[in-house]
């Protein structure tokens, strides 16, 4: 398990995107640019209105009308890991599942692009879309974990073969089968939709960090990353 020398005990083997609002090399308050501090050195763009929060070392707050996007090609037929640390301000509790909040999405530019790989929260439950930009399924839907409002959560998926392993706060919560695959053009935080700046099912809350790996992290590595993060957010 490779770690960043001289820094936090974060797994870096296979790390191809790392955004962190608490690191001034990644983000400076007032900027609309969120820089990748992995070796890929990609550039994220924050669209429309937002605010910077100094809580927990630094975070970017979306008020339900914003998104952040990074040009990123993810081939979902390959192995990968995605980790996003976020806090939901207001949980949608109404009966319609059409009103959800998006944690992340990978889009291809097609009309159904948001269905490529999309994590959404609704009524304290989790919905995952996996697709090929035409067909899709929602392999994991249900209140398998209480998300709750105003709670920082570390959302992680590690995909090996056709199996997605889902974790919240470093704890394994369930598997899902990735039936459909495709390639993305952009990685988005806080909304879904076929275009980078399009805002659909927006997030009302804060994002603190995001990581993408080009391999499946092990259970131990997922926990290692969580342990490297938890003290910042007063998690146990």
SETOR-79900 format. One record per residue (C-alpha): residue number from 1; x, z, y. Coordinates in steps of 0.05 Angstrom, whole numbers, plus 5000, padded with zeros to 4 digits. Layout:
BEGIN
@n:NUM | x:X | z:Z | y:Y
...
//
This chain:
BEGIN
@n:1 | x:5000 | z:5000 | y:5000
@n:2 | x:5038 | z:4974 | y:5060
@n:3 | x:5031 | z:5012 | y:5125
@n:4 | x:5049 | z:5000 | y:5197
@n:5 | x:5118 | z:5029 | y:5208
@n:6 | x:5120 | z:5080 | y:5265
@n:7 | x:5044 | z:5076 | y:5275
@n:8 | x:4981 | z:5101 | y:5243
@n:9 | x:4977 | z:5100 | y:5167
@n:10 | x:4938 | z:5034 | y:5166
@n:11 | x:4944 | z:4983 | y:5110
@n:12 | x:4977 | z:4920 | y:5139
@n:13 | x:4989 | z:4879 | y:5077
@n:14 | x:4944 | z:4819 | y:5086
@n:15 | x:4919 | z:4841 | y:5155
@n:16 | x:4902 | z:4778 | y:5193
@n:17 | x:4859 | z:4806 | y:5250
@n:18 | x:4862 | z:4874 | y:5284
@n:19 | x:4823 | z:4890 | y:5347
@n:20 | x:4828 | z:4961 | y:5374
@n:21 | x:4798 | z:4982 | y:5441
@n:22 | x:4843 | z:5045 | y:5441
@n:23 | x:4907 | z:5004 | y:5442
@n:24 | x:4926 | z:4975 | y:5510
@n:25 | x:4961 | z:4917 | y:5475
@n:26 | x:4893 | z:4898 | y:5447
@n:27 | x:4846 | z:4916 | y:5504
@n:28 | x:4850 | z:4937 | y:5578
@n:29 | x:4789 | z:4965 | y:5613
@n:30 | x:4753 | z:4913 | y:5654
@n:31 | x:4780 | z:4853 | y:5615
@n:32 | x:4736 | z:4802 | y:5580
@n:33 | x:4793 | z:4789 | y:5531
@n:34 | x:4802 | z:4829 | y:5467
@n:35 | x:4870 | z:4813 | y:5436
@n:36 | x:4887 | z:4813 | y:5363
@n:37 | x:4948 | z:4857 | y:5349
@n:38 | x:4960 | z:4831 | y:5279
@n:39 | x:5012 | z:4777 | y:5268
@n:40 | x:4958 | z:4724 | y:5277
@n:41 | x:4953 | z:4741 | y:5352
@n:42 | x:4883 | z:4712 | y:5360
@n:43 | x:4843 | z:4721 | y:5424
@n:44 | x:4773 | z:4749 | y:5427
@n:45 | x:4725 | z:4737 | y:5485
@n:46 | x:4672 | z:4786 | y:5508
@n:47 | x:4611 | z:4748 | y:5535
@n:48 | x:4562 | z:4770 | y:5589
@n:49 | x:4553 | z:4843 | y:5609
@n:50 | x:4588 | z:4902 | y:5576
@n:51 | x:4622 | z:4967 | y:5594
@n:52 | x:4684 | z:5004 | y:5573
@n:53 | x:4679 | z:5075 | y:5545
@n:54 | x:4738 | z:5122 | y:5542
@n:55 | x:4704 | z:5162 | y:5486
@n:56 | x:4743 | z:5166 | y:5421
@n:57 | x:4805 | z:5135 | y:5454
@n:58 | x:4768 | z:5073 | y:5477
@n:59 | x:4708 | z:5030 | y:5459
@n:60 | x:4669 | z:4971 | y:5485
@n:61 | x:4595 | z:4984 | y:5496
@n:62 | x:4541 | z:4932 | y:5487
@n:63 | x:4472 | z:4945 | y:5515
@n:64 | x:4434 | z:4898 | y:5469
@n:65 | x:4449 | z:4835 | y:5507
@n:66 | x:4521 | z:4818 | y:5490
@n:67 | x:4570 | z:4792 | y:5439
@n:68 | x:4645 | z:4784 | y:5426
@n:69 | x:4674 | z:4725 | y:5389
@n:70 | x:4741 | z:4704 | y:5360
@n:71 | x:4758 | z:4635 | y:5333
@n:72 | x:4769 | z:4651 | y:5260
@n:73 | x:4763 | z:4611 | y:5196
@n:74 | x:4739 | z:4653 | y:5137
@n:75 | x:4729 | z:4617 | y:5071
@n:76 | x:4681 | z:4665 | y:5036
@n:77 | x:4699 | z:4636 | y:4968
@n:78 | x:4766 | z:4672 | y:4974
@n:79 | x:4779 | z:4746 | y:4971
@n:80 | x:4774 | z:4785 | y:5037
@n:81 | x:4762 | z:4852 | y:5069
@n:82 | x:4726 | z:4867 | y:5134
@n:83 | x:4725 | z:4935 | y:5168
@n:84 | x:4688 | z:4950 | y:5233
@n:85 | x:4681 | z:5017 | y:5268
@n:86 | x:4618 | z:5021 | y:5310
@n:87 | x:4565 | z:5068 | y:5338
@n:88 | x:4491 | z:5051 | y:5344
@n:89 | x:4458 | z:5080 | y:5406
@n:90 | x:4386 | z:5068 | y:5386
@n:91 | x:4361 | z:5056 | y:5316
@n:92 | x:4305 | z:5006 | y:5309
@n:93 | x:4250 | z:5041 | y:5269
@n:94 | x:4192 | z:4992 | y:5276
@n:95 | x:4162 | z:4961 | y:5213
@n:96 | x:4184 | z:4889 | y:5225
@n:97 | x:4250 | z:4872 | y:5191
@n:98 | x:4256 | z:4813 | y:5239
@n:99 | x:4281 | z:4862 | y:5292
@n:100 | x:4351 | z:4882 | y:5269
@n:101 | x:4417 | z:4898 | y:5301
@n:102 | x:4478 | z:4858 | y:5282
@n:103 | x:4544 | z:4893 | y:5268
@n:104 | x:4582 | z:4829 | y:5252
@n:105 | x:4571 | z:4756 | y:5235
@n:106 | x:4613 | z:4696 | y:5214
@n:107 | x:4586 | z:4631 | y:5241
@n:108 | x:4599 | z:4558 | y:5226
@n:109 | x:4561 | z:4525 | y:5283
@n:110 | x:4504 | z:4502 | y:5239
@n:111 | x:4431 | z:4521 | y:5253
@n:112 | x:4435 | z:4572 | y:5197
@n:113 | x:4507 | z:4592 | y:5212
@n:114 | x:4492 | z:4666 | y:5220
@n:115 | x:4475 | z:4669 | y:5146
@n:116 | x:4547 | z:4656 | y:5124
@n:117 | x:4566 | z:4730 | y:5123
@n:118 | x:4525 | z:4777 | y:5167
@n:119 | x:4517 | z:4853 | y:5168
@n:120 | x:4455 | z:4879 | y:5203
@n:121 | x:4422 | z:4947 | y:5211
@n:122 | x:4347 | z:4959 | y:5213
@n:123 | x:4305 | z:5021 | y:5204
@n:124 | x:4365 | z:5061 | y:5181
@n:125 | x:4380 | z:5011 | y:5126
@n:126 | x:4430 | z:4956 | y:5114
@n:127 | x:4418 | z:4881 | y:5107
@n:128 | x:4473 | z:4833 | y:5085
@n:129 | x:4466 | z:4758 | y:5089
@n:130 | x:4512 | z:4714 | y:5048
@n:131 | x:4503 | z:4639 | y:5052
@n:132 | x:4532 | z:4569 | y:5053
@n:133 | x:4501 | z:4549 | y:5120
@n:134 | x:4440 | z:4520 | y:5084
@n:135 | x:4419 | z:4567 | y:5028
@n:136 | x:4428 | z:4642 | y:5033
@n:137 | x:4408 | z:4708 | y:5001
@n:138 | x:4405 | z:4780 | y:5023
@n:139 | x:4438 | z:4814 | y:4964
@n:140 | x:4439 | z:4884 | y:4991
@n:141 | x:4378 | z:4909 | y:5028
@n:142 | x:4356 | z:4981 | y:5031
@n:143 | x:4367 | z:5051 | y:5056
@n:144 | x:4426 | z:5064 | y:5010
@n:145 | x:4458 | z:5105 | y:5065
@n:146 | x:4431 | z:5139 | y:5127
@n:147 | x:4462 | z:5103 | y:5186
@n:148 | x:4428 | z:5140 | y:5243
@n:149 | x:4435 | z:5134 | y:5318
@n:150 | x:4495 | z:5160 | y:5358
@n:151 | x:4538 | z:5166 | y:5296
@n:152 | x:4604 | z:5130 | y:5290
@n:153 | x:4609 | z:5093 | y:5224
@n:154 | x:4665 | z:5055 | y:5190
@n:155 | x:4633 | z:4995 | y:5155
@n:156 | x:4676 | z:4961 | y:5102
@n:157 | x:4666 | z:4905 | y:5052
@n:158 | x:4720 | z:4886 | y:5002
@n:159 | x:4705 | z:4822 | y:4964
@n:160 | x:4740 | z:4804 | y:4899
@n:161 | x:4717 | z:4745 | y:4858
@n:162 | x:4642 | z:4742 | y:4870
@n:163 | x:4633 | z:4817 | y:4880
@n:164 | x:4626 | z:4849 | y:4949
@n:165 | x:4641 | z:4924 | y:4947
@n:166 | x:4610 | z:4961 | y:5006
@n:167 | x:4635 | z:5025 | y:5036
@n:168 | x:4612 | z:5069 | y:5094
@n:169 | x:4662 | z:5120 | y:5120
@n:170 | x:4708 | z:5106 | y:5062
@n:171 | x:4655 | z:5122 | y:5009
@n:172 | x:4633 | z:5068 | y:4960
@n:173 | x:4559 | z:5054 | y:4969
@n:174 | x:4544 | z:4994 | y:4925
@n:175 | x:4562 | z:4924 | y:4901
@n:176 | x:4531 | z:4858 | y:4918
@n:177 | x:4541 | z:4789 | y:4888
@n:178 | x:4563 | z:4733 | y:4935
@n:179 | x:4524 | z:4675 | y:4907
@n:180 | x:4535 | z:4626 | y:4964
@n:181 | x:4600 | z:4611 | y:5001
@n:182 | x:4624 | z:4572 | y:5062
@n:183 | x:4675 | z:4569 | y:5118
@n:184 | x:4666 | z:4599 | y:5187
@n:185 | x:4689 | z:4577 | y:5256
@n:186 | x:4680 | z:4644 | y:5291
@n:187 | x:4677 | z:4718 | y:5278
@n:188 | x:4627 | z:4755 | y:5322
@n:189 | x:4613 | z:4827 | y:5337
@n:190 | x:4546 | z:4851 | y:5363
@n:191 | x:4502 | z:4790 | y:5351
@n:192 | x:4487 | z:4732 | y:5306
@n:193 | x:4468 | z:4659 | y:5319
@n:194 | x:4497 | z:4589 | y:5310
@n:195 | x:4539 | z:4589 | y:5373
@n:196 | x:4596 | z:4635 | y:5396
@n:197 | x:4559 | z:4660 | y:5458
@n:198 | x:4489 | z:4659 | y:5427
@n:199 | x:4457 | z:4727 | y:5425
@n:200 | x:4410 | z:4741 | y:5367
@n:201 | x:4391 | z:4809 | y:5337
@n:202 | x:4440 | z:4843 | y:5386
@n:203 | x:4474 | z:4910 | y:5377
@n:204 | x:4458 | z:4968 | y:5423
@n:205 | x:4520 | z:5012 | y:5419
@n:206 | x:4596 | z:5012 | y:5419
@n:207 | x:4650 | z:4977 | y:5380
@n:208 | x:4718 | z:5011 | y:5372
@n:209 | x:4758 | z:4968 | y:5324
@n:210 | x:4754 | z:4911 | y:5275
@n:211 | x:4801 | z:4889 | y:5219
@n:212 | x:4801 | z:4829 | y:5173
@n:213 | x:4846 | z:4822 | y:5111
@n:214 | x:4858 | z:4759 | y:5071
@n:215 | x:4853 | z:4798 | y:5006
@n:216 | x:4809 | z:4851 | y:4973
@n:217 | x:4831 | z:4921 | y:4990
@n:218 | x:4829 | z:4971 | y:4933
@n:219 | x:4786 | z:5033 | y:4934
@n:220 | x:4848 | z:5073 | y:4951
@n:221 | x:4867 | z:5028 | y:5009
@n:222 | x:4797 | z:5030 | y:5038
@n:223 | x:4802 | z:5106 | y:5036
@n:224 | x:4872 | z:5103 | y:5066
@n:225 | x:4846 | z:5064 | y:5126
@n:226 | x:4788 | z:5113 | y:5134
@n:227 | x:4834 | z:5173 | y:5132
@n:228 | x:4878 | z:5140 | y:5185
@n:229 | x:4816 | z:5133 | y:5229
@n:230 | x:4773 | z:5194 | y:5218
@n:231 | x:4808 | z:5243 | y:5264
@n:232 | x:4798 | z:5196 | y:5324
@n:233 | x:4723 | z:5198 | y:5314
@n:234 | x:4717 | z:5270 | y:5291
@n:235 | x:4695 | z:5247 | y:5221
@n:236 | x:4705 | z:5288 | y:5158
//
